[in-house]
Amino acid sequence: MTKPAWLALLIVVAFTAAFAGTFLGQKLLNNGKQSETELHALLHGDLDLDAAQAAKIEAIEQRFATRRKALELDMRAANAHLAEAMEAEHGYGPEVTAAVDHTHHVMGEMQKETLEHLFEMRSVLRPDQAAAFDRAVTKALAPDTK
């Protein structure tokens, strides 16, 4: 295979991989939003929160909403860095590797902070409410099990 043909094939593979990653990411994020909506409905509808619990949960959600926006901006920046690295290297070189590592770091931070947020909300609940909350979280994380 000639060098230009090899380069063209590499570009097509990189583009296809980027497109597939973006598509899967959107599917996963949209699924996460659905689970989040169900969890929100459970918290504010089905758990029968008292006024103090509702106020604490609202404050927790407001704090996390601000942090989540910052994390989402970080994720967009990490994805842009990855796109730039792929465009510059046209292969899996050191810049692409660094950009992938950065993207994974940001995704990990988002997951950790989301879990901290969930546990903070859970701490406000009575034991019976916490049990229902736990079931909803488990269903959201692993919908096809059980």
N, C-alpha and C positions, 0 to 999 in steps of 0.2 A: 504494500500500500504506500502510495507516495505521501510525502510530508503534507502537502495541502489537503489531500483527501483525509489523512489521519486527523489533521487539525479540524476540518469540517465535521468529521464524525464526533470528535471530542466536544465541539461546541454544541452539536445537536443533543448529545447525551447529557451534557451539563444543563442545557436549557430544559430538557425533559425532566431531569431530576429536580430542578428548581420548581418547575410547574407542578410536578406531582407533590412535592413537599408543601407548596403553598396550598394546593387543593386539599390535601389531607389535614393540614393545619386549620384551614377554615372549617372543615367538617368537625374536627375535634373541638375547636373553640365554640362553634355553634351548639354542639352537643353539651358542652360545659355550661353554656348560657341557659339551656333548657333545664339542666339539673339545678342550676343556681335559682332559677325562677321557681321550680318546684320546692326547693328548700326554703325560699323566701315565703312562699304561700304557706308552707307548714308552720314556719315560725310565727307568722302574723295572722294565721287563721285557725289552724287546727290545734295548736298547743295551748290555747287559752292562757296567754301570758297575762299576768297582773300588770298594773300600771307601772310599777317600779321595774319589772323585768322588761317591759316594752321600751321604757326610756333608756335603760342600759343597752339593750340590743340596738336601738336606733343610734346611740352615740358610737357604739362599736362599728356599726355599718358605715357611718359617716367618716370615721377615721380611716377605715379600710378603703373606702371609695377613693379617697385622695391618694392613698398609697398605691392602689391598684392602677390608677391613671398614670402615675409616675413609672410603674413597672411596665405598663403597656407601651409607653413612650420609649423606654429602654429596649424593649423587645423590637420595636420598629427600627430603632437605630442599629441594633445588632443585625437584623435582617438586611438592612441597607448596607452595612459593612460587609456582610457575606456576599451580597450581590456585586459589590464593587470588587471584592477579592476574586470572585469567579470571573468577572469581566477582565480583570488585569492578568490573571494567571492562566485562564483557559485550561485548568487542570486542578488536581488536588495537591496544590503546593503548600508552602508554609503559611502564606497569608490566608488561604481558604481554611487550612487547619486551625489557625488562630481564631478566625471568624466563627467557625463552627463551635470551637471551645467556648468562645464568648457567648454565643447564642445559648448553648447548653447551660452556662452559668446563670444567665438571666432567667431562663425558664425554670431552673432549680430554685432561684430566689423567689420567683413568683409562686411556685408550688409551696415552698416552706412558709412564706408569709400568708398564703391562703389557708394553710393548715393551722397556723397560729391563730388566725382570725376565727376559724371554725371552733377551735378549742376555747377561745375567749368567749364566744357566744354560748357555747355549751355550758360554761361555768356559771352562767346566769340562771340556768334551768333547774327545775326540781328533778329528782330522780326519775319520775314517770315521764316527764317531758324529755329528759336527756335520752331515755331509752328510745322514744319515738324519733328523736333527732338522729341518734346513732343509726337506726334502721334506714332513715332517709339518706344519710351520708353514704352508708354502705351500698345502698341501691344505686346512688349516683355514681359511685366509683366503680362498681362492678355489677352493672345491670343484668348481666346474663347468668350470674351465679345464683344459686338457691332456687 
